[in-house]
Amino acid sequence: MNQTKYTLVINGKPAGPFTLEELKTQKVKPDSFLRTPLMDDYKEAHEFPELREFLGFAKQYTNPQYFAGFDLRMLASVLDWFIIAGIIAVLDLITILILDQREQTIFILLANIIIIPVSKFVYQVYLENAQQATLGKKMLNIRVTNLQGLKPTFNQILIRNLSKIISTGLFFFGYLYSFLNKKQQCLHDIIADTLVIKDRLV
């Protein structure tokens, strides 16, 4: 028997903790908010597999309501640039010290013009596909989702990041487009059918 304790939000206030058996008497609904001691935030009851099974709920999908604004997204991007550039700078320094040749040092530094953007592209696609967020996004508790708030497909992630070329090429209008729609989507989000959302506050 599952011995996990759940805190339940009742009339806007946390109550409990309750066991699974005790939750049966609390008139828990699919959209009731609960959390366990190991969770940082509340989730709706239908998001817990054990509650769906025990209380007979069907999994539901609630469209996201909390979107990451331009400021959070820009800060996350700056953090990611620092991370990538910092790693490459350390690798460059090690390589330069080992080679100790001026001509090759200049070539390495010039190669970074290509290496850094390509590395950041691969880094973004990999982490957003694996974890829905780069390290910068994780630090700010924001993540990439599809339009239903679920994990996007690899193709969506790939298209989203490739489309940033368009967002940037239009004098950054593609990024500023986020000010023109309620879901704060940049142009590359529109193209890929993705959102960038922030954690729900309760």
Secondary structure, 3 states (H helix, E strand, C coil): CCCCCEEEEECCEEEEEECHHHHHHHCCCCCCEEECCCCCCCEEHHHCHHHHHHHCCCCCCCCCCCECCHHHHHHHHHHHHHHHHHHHHHHHHHHHHHHCCHHHHHHHHHHHHHHHHHHHHHHHHHHHHHHCCCHHHHHCCEEEEECCCCCCCHHHHHHHHHCHHHHHHCCCHHHHHHHHCCCCCCHHHHHHCEEEEECCCC
